[in-house]
Amino acid sequence: MAHRVLTAHVPQALAREVDALAEQFDRPRGWIMNEALTLYVELERERHQLTLEALAEVDAGSTVAHEEIETWAASLKKSRRSRKR
C-alpha cells in the first residue's frame, strides 16, 4: 500500500495528548494519527450514509407529525409521574 505524508497544524494541547497516547501504547505518533484519521473517516462516511437514508425516508413520506411526537413525549412524562407514587 502506498503512503502519503499529510501535514496538519493542531493545537499544542492536542499534540501533547497524541504524544501521550503514543507513549502509552508504545507506538509511533504516526500510528496514532493513522488510527484517528481512519476512525474519523469511517464515522463520517457512516454519518453521511445515514443522512442520505433519512432524507430518502423524508422524500418517501415516512415521517411522524410533530404533534404526534409531542403527544408521545407528554405520555412519557405522565408515565414517569405515576411510577414515582
C-alpha positions in Angstrom: 0.0 0.0 0.0 1.4 3.4 -1.0 1.6 6.1 1.7 1.5 9.9 1.6 2.6 12.3 4.2 -0.2 14.7 5.4 0.6 17.8 7.5 -1.8 19.4 9.9 -1.5 22.2 12.3 -3.1 21.2 15.6 -3.4 22.9 19.0 -0.5 22.1 21.3 -2.7 20.5 23.8 -4.0 18.0 21.2 -0.4 17.3 20.1 0.6 16.6 23.7 -2.3 14.2 24.0 -1.3 12.4 20.8 2.3 12.1 22.2 1.0 10.8 25.5 -1.1 8.1 23.7 1.9 7.2 21.5 4.0 6.7 24.6 1.2 4.8 26.5 0.7 2.4 23.6 4.4 2.2 22.7 3.5 3.2 19.1 4.8 5.9 16.8 2.9 9.2 16.7 2.1 8.4 13.0 0.3 5.2 14.0 -1.9 7.1 16.5 -2.7 9.7 13.8 -3.4 7.0 11.2 -5.8 5.2 13.6 -7.5 8.5 14.5 -8.0 9.6 10.8 -9.2 6.1 9.8 -11.8 6.1 12.6 -12.9 9.7 11.7 -13.3 8.9 8.0 -15.3 5.8 8.7 -17.5 7.7 11.2 -18.1 10.5 8.7 -18.8 8.0 5.8 -21.4 6.3 8.0 -22.9 9.5 9.2 -23.3 10.6 5.5 -24.9 7.3 4.5 -27.4 7.6 7.4 -28.2 11.2 6.4 -28.9 10.0 2.8 -31.1 7.2 4.1 -33.0 9.6 6.4 -33.5 12.1 3.5 -34.8 9.3 1.3 -37.3 8.4 4.1 -38.5 12.0 4.2 -38.8 12.1 0.4 -40.9 8.9 0.7 -43.2 10.5 3.3 -42.1 8.2 6.1 -42.2 10.8 8.8 -44.1 11.4 12.0 -46.0 14.6 12.6 -44.6 16.9 15.2 -47.9 16.8 17.1 -47.7 13.0 17.4 -44.2 13.3 18.9 -45.4 15.9 21.4 -48.3 13.7 22.5 -45.9 10.7 22.8 -43.4 12.8 24.9 -46.2 14.0 27.2 -47.3 10.4 27.7 -43.8 9.6 28.9 -43.9 12.4 31.5 -47.3 11.2 32.8 -46.0 7.6 32.9 -42.9 8.7 35.0 -45.0 10.6 37.4 -47.4 7.7 38.0 -44.4 5.4 38.7 -43.0 7.7 41.4 -46.1 7.5 43.5 
